[in-house]
């Protein structure tokens, strides 16, 4: 019963797959759901793919295959679960827990493809399908988790677990099943189970609507200007791209700048026209709260209320308390303490940075501009000036040394080879859903194939913002499956024939997402359920992998000029390294503001749900001490997909929680010789390969031999002594 992918259907945007060179699933002109195609054996999800490692047959998948495959997959799994529940034999680990782990394989196949691709290439037909499927999927899951006969069999085994002589992994799986069912409401009365089912169906539909609104609102919120002069500071090619974007939108002669998912926008750092900067940030901040078809305020209030009511029904004071109980943080107190420890020093640091920005503005009085008080839309532009003055380099100087293929092959892959001995070989024969997707076979040091890895690097209007990793096929010894793992980035695609040059942050993100891929590729779990780890732990291995981007041996191998091949000058590298803590007050504050908003919404009881989303947001930021106007939250409530439609509800703090482990781990690597096979093999054996087979913090102690300390993280972020 491995629902790690299936549940994504209820919380994300739908998508369409494309074949390698041409659409395999053409977009439908209507937004209405299309009639379901009857299921038959020719459906590509009917059986496992015959491609290597069960790699999805994207060239065979069409829009119309998803709905019947989902319905048939749910029918099959429901029948399998009924057979387990009604088995007249006494419950055993094999005929109950293992049987449940083997169930639903067809549903997993279609869910993995649909769920993983939802954010990558959406269309009207599949968005409609996602909305239709969300409550059906929730009802299907409830029918399993709230089945009294199934729970009775699980409880019977759980109660005598000490006598079953199970191996450690099997014993932990039994404990997880019991916990999962109890947390899902298995102990509720029949009447309360009906209430819970209704709530779950509503939440699934609302979360899907929220996600779709965010994507549509981002496309609708593009900044449109009339003249090239308003985009001064951008390169000619960037302005030409803006003209092409406007033309595509039917706005010939104008210029359009699409917005990305975060509050901050790339153009803010280069646009010299202050009025344009102000309009761009205003467009970003207003998303989902400006009225109209894609406004998310009502969805936010309904989701917050239903989550609070659901938590109360299950016996918890609020949704955060319910969610955190099953994470490594365990309690709202632990999370609140962590966030509070960082809030005041982070804001103090940001205020000092703001004073430096104001000095840079004042210095321009009588020259090119100046004579105004710094605002949020000025931060990126003038912080770059401060950086250039302080460290004598412009961030744009780095980009010629960060060409995408070199970063990936000579950086990311090179570091993985040094650390783990694995190697990579690109292949062109497997179908993909878009021509820009690249596919690689991954091999162990002994030549045995470990995994298949795909990377989809470029942004597109039908792709959600941000970066993420997913499994097309998850590893399981029980099912005999090996990992097929995807990375998605959102790099602006250059004009034909032009190189893809990355920013420093985009390089970091490329290393980060591959850390997720390594975690999945190295998995050696037996049971599908134990491939998953707590949400506040999942970012830890990916953040650790970021350390190699600036590791001298790795950086020297990939940071070469895209035209000449010359290495990045030592002086420039030293300036980059010297500036690592620059703007850290801003970065920490905008993240904390979003994390605190997430907790504020989810630590409400049902009676405390507000009526005004924006007023509540402002009050929550003020109470937390992070209401600094120059640094708005990384995500405002109405476009905060992580928490209202993704897997980070009451869990956005997890990045900081995981970074505490990450910073301590970086120290461990440095103390033990750095980038070596010995260290990599130890990291892999004790942690990366273990999935969720034991308590996450015990796993960390097994790796490092100690509890993680917060001091290395405070030092990294320049917040000691604040």
MARLUMGU-634296 format. One line per field, with one value per residue (C-alpha): residue in one letter; x, y, z. Coordinates in Angstrom, 3 decimals, padded with zeros to 6 digits. Each point is the difference from the previous one (the first is absolute). Layout:
# MARLUMGU-634296
residuo	c(A,...)
u	c(X,...)
v	c(Y,...)
w	c(Z,...)
//
This chain:
# MARLUMGU-634296
residuo	c(X,X,X,X,X,X,X,X,X,X,X,X,X,X,X,X,X,X,X,X,X,X,X,X,X,X,X,X,X,X,X,X,X,X,X,X,X,X,X,X,X,X,X,X,X,X,X,X,X,X,X,X,X,X,X,X,X,X,X,X,X,X,X,X,X,X,X,X,X,X,X,X,X,X,X,X,X,X,X,X,X,X,X,X,X,X,X,X,X,X,X,X,X,X,X,X,X,X,X,X,X,X,X,X,X,X,X,X,X,X,X,X,X,X,X,X,X,X,X,X,X,X,X,X,X,X,X,X,X,X,X,X,X,X,X,X,X,X,X,X,X,X,X,X,X,X,X,X,X,X,X,X,X,X,X,X,X,X,X,X,X,X,X,X,X,X,X,X,X,X,X,X,X,X,X,X,X,X,X,X,X,X,X,X,X,X,X,X,X,X,X,X,X,X,X,X,X,X,X,X,X,X,X,X,X,X,X,X,X,X,X,X,X,X,X,X,X,X,X,X,X,X,X,X,X,X,X,X,X,X,X,X,X,X,X,X,X,X,X,X,X,X,X,X,X,X,X,X,X,X,X,X,X,X,X,X,X,X,X,X,X,X,X,X,X,X,X,X,X,X,X,X,X,X,X,X,X,X,X,X,X,X,X,X,X,X,X,X,X,X,X,X,X,X,X,X,X,X,X,X,X,X,X,X,X,X,X,X,X,X,X,X,X,X,X,X,X,X,X,X,X,X,X,X,X,X,X,X,X,X,X,X,X,X,X,X,X,X,X,X,X,X,X,X,X,X,X,X,X,X,X,X,X,X,X,X,X,X,X,X,X,X,X,X,X,X,X,X,X,X,X,X,X,X,X,X,X,X,X,X,X,X,X,X,X,X,X,X,X,X,X,X,X,X,X,X,X,X,X,X,X,X,X,X,X,X,X,X,X,X,X,X,X,X,X,X,X,X,X,X,X,X,X,X,X,X,X,X,X,X,X,X,X,X,X,X,X,X,X,X,X,X,X,X,X,X,X,X,X,X,X,X,X,X,X,X,X,X,X,X,X,X,X,X,X,X,X,X,X,X,X,X,X,X,X,X,X,X,X,X,X,X,X,X,X,X,X,X,X,X,X,X,X,X,X,X,X,X,X,X,X,X,X,X,X,X,X,X,X,X,X,X,X,X,X,X,X,X,X,X,X,X,X,X,X,X,X,X,X,X,X,X,X,X,X,X,X,X,X,X,X,X,X,X,X,X,X,X,X,X,X,X,X,X,X,X,X,X,X,X,X,X,X,X,X,X,X,X,X,X,X,X,X,X,X,X,X,X,X,X,X,X,X,X,X,X,X,X,X,X,X,X,X,X,X,X,X,X,X,X,X,X,X,X,X,X,X,X,X,X,X,X,X,X,X,X,X,X,X,X,X,X,X,X,X,X,X,X,X,X,X,X,X,X,X,X,X,X,X,X,X,X,X,X,X,X,X,X,X,X,X,X,X,X,X,X,X,X,X,X,X,X,X,X,X,X,X,X,X,X,X,X,X,X,X,X,X,X,X,X,X,X,X,X,X,X,X,X,X,X,X,X,X,X,X,X,X,X,X,X,X,X,X,X,X,X,X,X,X,X,X,X,X,X,X,X,X,X,X,X,X,X)
u	c(000.000,002.606,-001.769,003.009,-000.762,-003.727,-000.764,001.595,-003.039,-002.122,002.383,001.625,-000.667,-000.691,002.269,000.345,002.896,001.683,001.978,003.649,-000.560,-003.742,-003.057,-001.226,-002.867,-001.291,-001.640,-003.779,-001.724,-002.599,000.492,-002.760,000.885,-000.060,-002.092,001.950,001.415,-000.902,002.943,001.611,003.197,001.634,000.104,003.721,-000.592,-001.638,003.333,003.473,001.942,002.291,002.652,003.127,-000.752,-003.721,000.788,-003.333,-000.974,-000.713,-000.348,-003.057,-001.788,-002.936,-002.277,-002.832,002.007,000.159,-003.653,-000.759,003.346,-000.726,-003.490,001.164,002.976,-002.257,-002.394,002.816,001.482,-003.405,-000.552,003.448,-000.655,-003.388,001.599,002.535,-002.640,-002.285,002.710,-001.366,003.502,001.406,002.010,003.700,002.647,000.050,-003.734,-000.731,002.903,002.000,-003.189,-000.903,003.481,-000.449,-003.399,-000.879,002.886,-001.943,-001.262,003.587,001.123,-002.533,000.300,003.773,-000.094,-002.980,001.196,003.590,-000.894,-002.863,002.220,001.944,-002.394,-003.610,-003.007,-003.712,-001.052,002.265,-000.646,-003.669,000.871,002.070,-002.953,-002.302,002.393,000.980,-003.140,-000.243,003.576,-000.630,-003.082,001.951,002.754,-002.555,-001.736,003.280,001.236,-003.438,-000.821,-000.627,000.865,003.356,000.828,-001.030,002.500,002.761,-000.740,-000.016,003.505,001.150,-001.186,002.111,002.908,002.581,-000.873,000.087,003.805,000.109,003.217,000.610,-001.313,-003.170,-000.627,000.343,-002.380,-002.638,000.347,-000.319,-003.160,-001.614,000.951,-001.155,-003.436,-000.501,000.999,-002.337,-002.956,-000.311,-001.051,-002.808,-003.666,-001.936,-001.663,003.336,001.467,-002.715,000.838,003.683,-000.678,-001.968,002.815,002.650,-001.964,-000.488,003.672,001.134,-002.164,001.001,003.723,-000.209,-001.904,002.573,002.887,-001.721,-000.814,003.655,001.200,-002.699,000.460,003.759,-000.623,-002.636,002.229,002.785,001.244,-000.878,001.730,-000.201,003.607,003.502,001.115,-002.103,002.121,003.348,002.612,-001.080,002.094,-001.230,-000.657,-002.059,-002.036,-000.504,-001.227,-002.449,-001.276,-000.436,-001.861,-002.350,-000.636,-000.806,-002.614,-001.515,001.651,002.022,002.287,000.055,002.355,-000.981,002.022,-001.507,000.172,001.501,-001.406,001.977,-000.697,003.352,000.418,003.227,-000.578,000.108,003.783,000.637,-002.859,001.268,-003.476,-001.263,-003.644,000.305,001.561,-002.856,-002.618,001.742,000.149,-003.552,-001.214,001.785,-001.305,-003.612,-000.326,-003.010,-001.330,-001.025,-003.467,-000.978,-000.216,003.250,-000.293,000.968,-001.205,-003.141,001.928,002.473,-002.733,-001.821,003.198,001.094,-003.431,-000.308,003.515,-000.660,-003.331,001.577,002.756,-002.579,-002.015,003.159,000.690,002.597,-000.149,000.913,001.221,003.655,-000.086,-001.461,002.502,003.125,-000.640,001.116,003.035,003.429,-000.865,-002.921,-001.601,-001.073,002.130,003.154,-000.768,-000.998,003.200,002.166,-001.678,000.068,003.703,000.696,-002.635,001.476,003.632,-001.080,-002.107,002.734,002.425,-002.446,-000.407,003.777,000.002,-002.831,002.083,002.800,-002.501,-001.252,003.587,000.388,-003.209,001.032,003.384,-001.761,-001.714,000.929,001.457,-002.412,-002.771,-000.295,-001.926,-002.494,-000.481,000.788,-003.001,-000.365,000.215,003.408,001.663,001.300,001.191,001.916,001.239,001.845,001.584,001.015,001.451,001.950,001.370,000.895,001.415,000.889,-002.021,-003.381,-001.982,-000.403,003.741,-000.563,-002.450,002.485,001.651,-003.238,-001.126,-002.770,001.546,003.334,-001.732,-001.925,002.634,003.269,-001.454,-002.981,000.903,003.722,-000.607,-002.254,002.680,002.662,-002.261,-001.753,001.807,-003.133,000.202,-002.443,-000.666,-002.532,-002.404,-002.244,-002.131,-002.554,-003.123,-000.519,-002.967,001.915,002.960,002.041,-000.081,003.308,000.365,003.004,000.826,001.703,002.567,001.653,003.793,-000.063,-001.904,-003.399,-002.853,-001.440,-002.724,-001.301,000.030,-001.901,000.387,-002.431,001.926,-002.058,-002.914,-003.164,-003.421,-001.555,002.491,-000.374,002.724,002.844,002.045,-000.807,000.825,-002.348,000.107,-001.400,000.692,000.876,002.451,-001.379,001.584,-003.440,-001.348,003.308,-000.007,003.063,000.049,-000.857,000.390,-000.870,001.392,-001.907,001.525,-001.350,002.907,-000.886,000.543,002.352,-000.580,000.901,003.759,000.689,001.609,-001.933,001.905,-001.074,-000.054,001.790,-003.354,-000.968,003.246,-000.801,-003.492,001.391,002.238,-002.855,-002.525,002.565,000.412,-003.644,000.711,002.924,-002.176,-002.521,002.545,001.910,-003.143,000.305,-003.295,-002.061,-003.445,-001.469,-001.456,003.462,001.430,-001.549,001.592,-001.493,-000.624,002.326,002.803,-000.397,001.895,003.039,001.903,-000.709,001.343,003.132,000.631,000.147,003.378,001.763,-000.901,002.714,002.362,003.322,000.576,-003.536,-000.220,003.298,-001.370,-003.155,000.368,001.547,-000.788,-002.566,001.907,003.679,-000.022,002.127,-000.508,-001.740,002.719,001.232,-000.663,-003.651,-000.423,001.480,-002.441,-002.901,001.078,000.572,-003.549,-001.750,-001.757,-000.885,-003.761,-000.520,-002.271,-002.358,000.106,-000.656,-002.714,-002.044,000.164,-000.912,-002.939,-001.457,000.699,-001.628,-003.046,-000.300,000.013,-002.341,-002.670,000.365,000.204,-003.563,-002.871,-003.276,-001.430,003.021,-000.220,-000.051,-002.194,002.607,003.008,002.215,-000.735,000.828,003.227,001.097,-000.836,001.815,003.188,-000.164,-000.483,002.961,002.208,000.693,-002.229,002.864,-001.458,003.225,000.025,-003.384,-000.545,001.492,-003.595,-003.122,-002.968,-001.987,002.789,001.622,-000.316,002.340,-002.462,-003.462,000.371,003.314,001.503,001.327,-003.139,001.218,003.358,001.731,002.242,001.508,002.574,001.512,-000.383,001.806,002.635,000.981,000.840,001.602,002.322,001.097,000.574,002.163,002.169,000.144,001.246,002.631,001.150,000.322,001.869,-002.663,-000.923,001.150,-001.470,000.408,-002.179,-002.489,-000.342,-000.591,-002.625,-001.685,000.068,-001.189,-002.439,-000.720,-000.832,-002.209,-003.110,-002.494,000.958,000.723,-000.407,001.506,001.964,001.420,001.051,001.814,001.763,001.021,001.638,001.672,000.414,-001.573,-003.110,-000.095,000.833,-001.541,003.237,001.398,-003.222,000.048,003.607,-000.816,-002.761,002.089,-002.385,002.316,000.302,-003.063)
v	c(000.000,002.479,003.333,002.311,001.001,-000.567,002.621,002.626,-000.205,001.672,002.855,001.138,001.261,-002.428,-000.334,-001.591,-002.126,000.541,-002.445,000.655,002.253,000.402,000.082,-003.407,001.594,003.030,002.739,-000.057,003.255,-000.265,000.381,-002.510,-003.536,-002.346,-003.200,-002.862,-002.506,-003.590,-001.877,-002.651,-001.989,002.358,002.784,000.664,-000.172,-003.433,-001.730,001.120,001.710,-002.349,002.717,-000.268,000.329,000.372,003.473,001.587,-000.416,003.676,-000.536,-002.189,002.074,002.205,002.283,-002.482,-002.798,001.583,000.010,-003.651,-001.109,001.816,-001.436,-003.522,000.377,001.049,-002.845,-002.533,001.293,000.148,-003.654,-000.945,001.755,-001.626,-003.397,000.745,001.367,-003.018,-002.644,-002.723,-001.009,001.549,003.126,-000.482,002.458,-001.591,-000.244,003.490,002.471,-001.461,-000.562,003.670,001.038,-002.016,001.487,002.875,-000.370,001.190,003.013,000.740,-000.110,002.483,002.152,000.196,001.290,002.286,001.302,000.538,001.803,002.109,002.995,-000.402,000.341,000.704,000.380,000.646,-003.631,-001.285,002.923,-000.888,-003.643,000.880,001.876,-002.913,-002.597,001.791,-000.803,-003.482,-000.747,001.321,-002.210,-003.011,000.562,000.469,-003.235,-001.779,001.851,000.055,-003.645,-001.514,-003.544,001.079,001.955,-002.932,-002.242,002.606,000.592,-003.712,-000.258,003.214,-001.158,-003.157,001.513,-001.019,-003.653,000.052,-000.277,002.535,001.451,003.661,001.400,-002.112,000.910,003.681,-000.401,-001.534,002.912,002.482,-001.680,000.147,003.654,000.877,-001.544,001.567,003.438,-000.472,-000.499,-003.765,000.309,002.497,-000.848,-000.738,003.408,001.788,-002.055,001.345,003.558,-000.671,-001.396,003.107,002.248,-001.948,000.227,003.739,000.547,-001.978,002.089,003.304,-000.755,-000.888,003.222,002.024,-001.477,000.609,003.571,000.645,-001.141,001.876,003.125,-000.046,-000.047,002.726,002.214,000.574,003.582,001.650,003.252,002.140,000.925,-001.464,002.898,-001.279,-003.184,001.794,-002.070,-003.231,-001.268,000.496,-003.724,000.045,002.943,-001.764,-003.041,002.256,001.298,-003.552,-000.937,002.944,-000.925,-003.559,001.497,002.060,003.231,000.928,002.971,-000.412,-001.856,-002.647,-001.236,-003.183,-000.405,-003.016,-001.723,001.822,003.566,001.235,000.219,-000.238,003.294,001.957,-000.295,001.556,002.369,003.570,001.526,000.212,000.281,-003.245,-001.737,001.191,-001.290,-003.360,-000.638,001.273,-002.471,-002.786,000.932,000.373,-003.504,-001.886,002.946,002.566,-001.387,-001.656,-003.570,-001.202,001.664,-002.467,001.751,-002.082,-003.230,000.928,000.561,-003.209,-002.084,001.488,-000.614,-003.564,-000.929,001.405,-001.851,-003.208,000.251,000.644,-003.031,-002.113,001.345,002.735,003.700,001.110,-001.294,000.793,-002.118,-002.871,000.291,000.545,-003.001,-002.193,002.112,000.114,003.321,-001.725,003.117,003.545,001.137,-001.370,001.708,003.288,-000.028,-000.562,002.757,002.441,-000.657,001.261,002.722,002.896,-000.383,-000.498,003.164,001.972,-001.185,000.968,003.485,000.499,-001.128,002.443,002.838,-000.867,000.032,003.427,001.280,-001.257,001.796,003.226,-000.121,000.328,003.289,002.489,-002.723,-002.484,-000.211,-000.009,002.149,-002.660,-002.456,-003.614,-002.233,-003.736,000.384,001.691,-002.709,-002.322,002.836,001.878,-003.020,-000.968,003.454,-000.429,-003.406,001.415,002.813,-002.190,-002.991,001.619,-002.391,-000.177,-003.230,000.170,-000.619,-003.577,-001.100,-000.546,-002.635,-001.843,-001.620,-002.518,-003.127,000.633,000.608,-003.244,-002.330,001.493,001.240,-001.931,-003.359,000.457,000.553,-003.067,-002.108,001.197,-000.545,-003.241,-001.467,000.135,000.980,001.323,-000.637,002.021,-001.902,001.285,-003.065,000.297,002.105,003.186,002.324,003.016,000.358,001.865,-002.885,-001.882,-003.599,-001.731,-003.533,-000.068,-002.704,-001.285,-000.054,-003.688,000.784,-001.257,002.352,001.755,002.268,002.176,003.760,002.651,003.761,002.606,003.271,002.754,002.191,000.049,001.585,-003.427,-000.906,001.008,002.105,-001.156,-003.167,-003.524,-003.683,-002.935,-003.706,-001.392,-003.402,-000.425,-002.629,-003.039,-003.399,-001.494,001.131,-000.429,003.618,002.168,003.792,002.281,003.520,003.437,003.473,003.105,003.479,003.337,001.566,002.572,-001.629,002.055,000.836,-002.699,-000.378,001.892,-001.681,-000.605,002.032,-000.402,002.333,-001.017,-000.882,-002.135,-001.935,-000.543,-001.202,-002.472,-001.551,000.103,-001.858,-002.630,-000.618,-001.082,-002.217,-001.669,-000.672,-001.815,-001.778,-001.407,-001.300,-003.668,-000.528,-003.151,001.503,002.863,001.756,000.344,001.874,003.138,002.139,002.775,003.252,001.980,-002.468,-000.365,003.227,-001.004,-002.139,002.503,002.893,-001.999,-000.471,003.785,000.070,-001.477,002.894,002.180,-002.803,001.017,-003.295,-000.040,003.698,-000.125,-002.833,001.750,003.780,000.740,002.757,-001.238,001.530,-000.371,-002.865,002.105,-000.774,002.506,002.439,-000.671,003.606,-000.262,-003.273,001.514,002.894,-002.415,-001.976,003.163,001.136,-003.225,001.650,003.122,000.730,-002.849,002.130,000.455,-003.658,-001.269,002.567,-000.625,-003.747,000.346,002.259,-002.703,-002.737,002.009,000.659,-003.720,-000.685,002.897,-001.357,-003.563,000.662,001.365,-001.870,-000.167,002.934,002.189,-000.063,003.645,001.574,002.307,-001.800,003.031,001.530,-003.297,-000.250,003.504,-000.625,-003.363,001.533,002.841,-002.356,-002.106,003.082,-000.458,002.760,001.840,001.759,-000.181,-003.799,-001.513,-003.740,-002.358,-001.065,001.888,-002.025,000.090,-001.479,-002.174,-003.280,-001.861,000.267,000.227,-002.457,-001.776,-002.323,002.681,000.956,000.963,-001.208,002.854,000.376,-003.316,001.690,001.715,-003.095,-002.057,002.702,-000.435,-003.620,001.093,002.579,-002.524,-002.588,002.398,000.379,-003.806,-000.344,002.686,-001.625,-003.350,000.953,001.497,-001.407,-003.616,-003.378,-001.108,002.859,-000.423,-003.720,000.578,002.669,-002.328,-003.098,001.591,002.556,000.402,-003.665,-000.433,001.876,000.090,-003.335,001.472,003.192,002.842,001.569,-003.371,-000.415,003.327,-001.047,-003.269,002.036,002.788,-001.581,003.037,002.158,002.943,003.400,003.300,002.022,-000.968,001.219,003.306,000.507,-000.859,002.596,002.626,000.156,-000.699,002.850,001.758)
w	c(000.000,-001.143,-000.450,-000.042,-003.588,-000.195,002.634,-002.206,-002.251,002.625,000.683,-003.218,-003.467,-002.821,-002.990,-003.396,-001.157,-003.323,-002.096,-000.710,-002.993,-000.339,002.270,001.033,001.907,-001.923,002.006,-000.097,-000.943,002.759,003.734,000.666,001.041,-002.982,000.025,001.513,-002.427,000.944,001.436,-002.164,-000.063,-002.498,002.601,000.641,003.767,-000.120,000.516,001.065,-002.768,-001.920,-000.291,002.192,003.721,-000.917,-001.349,-001.069,-003.663,-000.586,-003.741,000.608,002.633,-001.015,001.997,-000.246,001.647,003.445,001.122,-000.827,001.451,003.250,000.258,-000.788,002.328,002.851,-000.775,000.071,003.239,001.683,-000.931,001.296,003.295,000.387,-000.511,002.739,002.376,-000.514,000.100,002.275,001.059,003.136,-000.749,-000.654,-001.038,-003.474,-000.660,001.323,000.003,-002.893,-001.980,000.455,-001.110,-003.197,-000.762,-002.301,-002.416,-003.020,001.929,001.001,-003.639,-001.279,003.124,-000.238,-003.566,000.506,003.346,-001.056,-003.206,001.286,000.496,-003.230,-002.929,000.838,-002.299,000.401,-000.313,002.705,002.321,-000.193,000.606,003.073,001.517,-000.761,001.399,003.218,002.053,-001.528,000.999,003.511,000.311,-001.258,002.559,002.779,-000.926,000.712,003.069,001.652,-000.717,003.463,-001.099,-001.396,003.137,002.197,-001.803,000.298,003.685,000.739,-001.439,001.675,003.427,-000.205,-001.943,002.579,-000.607,-003.808,-000.294,-002.828,-001.344,000.860,-003.296,000.102,003.643,-000.817,-002.962,002.278,002.404,-002.859,-001.308,003.411,000.402,-003.526,000.534,003.432,-001.293,-002.958,002.377,000.332,003.672,-000.637,000.346,-003.162,000.165,000.367,-002.830,-002.268,001.068,-000.651,-003.467,-000.928,001.242,-001.892,-003.233,000.377,000.869,-003.034,-002.315,001.616,-000.066,-003.678,-000.709,001.947,-002.017,-003.314,000.991,000.866,-003.421,-001.919,002.100,-000.608,-003.744,000.317,002.179,-002.513,000.007,-003.316,-001.028,-003.131,-000.733,-000.029,002.174,002.872,-000.042,000.052,001.763,-001.643,-002.898,-003.559,-000.237,003.192,-001.281,-003.342,001.925,001.860,-003.344,-001.244,003.194,-000.450,-003.630,001.068,002.316,-002.842,001.165,-003.083,000.531,003.774,002.381,002.561,002.990,001.510,003.774,001.767,003.056,002.707,001.077,-001.302,-003.773,-001.982,-001.812,003.252,000.138,-003.437,-000.871,000.281,-000.335,003.582,-001.045,-001.964,002.993,002.176,-002.457,-000.323,003.739,000.463,-002.628,001.822,003.464,-001.167,-001.411,001.265,002.009,-002.622,-000.714,-003.226,-001.188,001.580,003.400,002.751,003.153,000.333,-000.655,002.751,002.575,-000.886,000.052,003.335,001.542,-001.280,001.105,003.464,000.240,-001.242,002.624,002.735,-001.114,000.330,003.496,-000.614,000.965,-003.530,-003.327,000.701,003.160,-002.026,-002.828,002.100,002.211,-002.905,-000.929,001.619,001.681,001.803,001.554,-000.845,002.932,-001.591,-003.310,001.605,002.029,-003.079,-002.009,002.915,000.560,-003.511,-000.418,002.010,-001.098,-003.614,-000.057,001.782,-002.649,-002.766,001.482,-000.098,-003.607,-000.723,001.462,-002.441,-002.849,001.061,-000.020,-003.576,-000.985,001.709,-001.704,-003.357,000.824,-002.689,-002.222,-001.571,002.588,003.761,002.401,001.082,002.818,-000.819,-000.643,-000.517,-003.783,000.383,002.054,-002.698,-002.237,002.685,001.929,-003.174,000.008,003.648,-000.804,-002.934,002.139,002.961,-001.853,-003.335,-002.103,-001.631,000.233,-003.787,-000.319,001.149,-002.670,-002.850,002.211,000.768,-003.254,000.679,-001.523,001.710,003.324,-000.363,-001.449,001.272,003.274,001.325,-001.562,000.650,003.726,000.171,-001.687,002.446,003.006,-000.922,-003.022,-002.178,-003.684,-002.582,-003.683,-001.978,-002.198,-002.787,-000.705,002.814,-000.656,001.996,000.481,-001.331,-002.346,002.631,002.495,000.249,001.133,001.591,001.048,003.405,000.757,003.157,000.249,-001.005,-003.210,001.167,-000.864,003.039,-001.392,-002.817,000.510,-001.949,000.176,-001.337,000.316,-001.595,001.049,-002.102,000.366,000.621,002.733,003.620,001.561,002.207,-000.168,001.154,-000.162,-000.467,-000.682,-003.225,001.531,003.685,001.243,001.857,000.550,000.665,-003.368,-001.816,-001.202,-000.502,000.102,-002.904,001.393,-001.390,000.704,-001.110,-000.144,-001.247,-001.878,-002.666,-003.380,-002.193,-003.647,-002.518,-000.274,003.212,003.041,003.212,002.577,003.617,002.958,003.187,001.583,-003.000,000.345,003.674,-000.905,-002.551,002.656,002.527,-002.131,-000.906,003.723,000.013,-003.008,001.787,003.029,-002.199,-002.205,002.978,001.721,000.993,001.792,-000.278,000.498,-002.091,003.067,001.521,-002.962,001.503,002.709,002.169,-001.847,002.268,-000.735,-003.755,-000.792,002.049,-002.563,-002.777,002.052,000.818,-003.718,-000.456,001.757,-003.021,-002.320,001.556,001.022,-001.622,-001.822,-001.400,-000.823,-001.872,-002.123,-001.227,000.484,-003.391,-002.459,-002.498,-002.944,000.887,002.469,002.325,003.700,002.224,001.123,003.514,000.976,-001.081,001.858,003.151,-000.264,-000.382,003.041,002.031,-000.765,001.074,002.936,-001.974,000.013,002.452,002.175,-002.943,-001.025,003.518,000.754,-003.148,000.641,003.690,-000.858,-002.240,002.550,002.767,-002.187,-000.638,003.743,000.761,-002.334,001.234,003.741,-000.008,001.609,-001.974,001.982,-000.797,-003.808,-001.159,-002.649,-001.567,-001.483,-000.537,003.396,001.697,-001.987,001.000,003.657,000.043,-001.435,002.536,002.963,-001.154,-000.312,-003.722,-001.405,-001.686,-003.055,-002.006,000.256,-000.884,000.578,-002.550,-000.628,000.976,001.161,-003.243,-002.146,002.675,-001.896,002.338,002.847,-001.601,-002.862,000.455,002.549,002.370,001.939,003.490,-001.295,-001.817,003.066,-001.161,-002.212,003.027,002.163,-002.645,-000.452,003.635,-000.823,-003.259,001.596,002.603,-002.740,-002.007,003.091,000.300,-003.590,000.538,003.234,-001.773,-003.154,-002.269,-003.408,000.241,-000.883,003.601,001.242,-002.822,000.554,003.724,-000.731,-002.480,002.215,003.243,-001.350,-003.729,-000.584,003.058,-001.154,002.860,001.537,003.441,001.974,-002.020,002.839,000.999,-003.605,000.220,003.201,-001.654,-002.746,001.960,003.426,001.667,000.272,-002.381,001.480,-001.105,000.325,-003.444,-001.616,001.892,-001.082,-003.623,-000.075,001.764,002.943,002.936,002.459,-001.404)
//
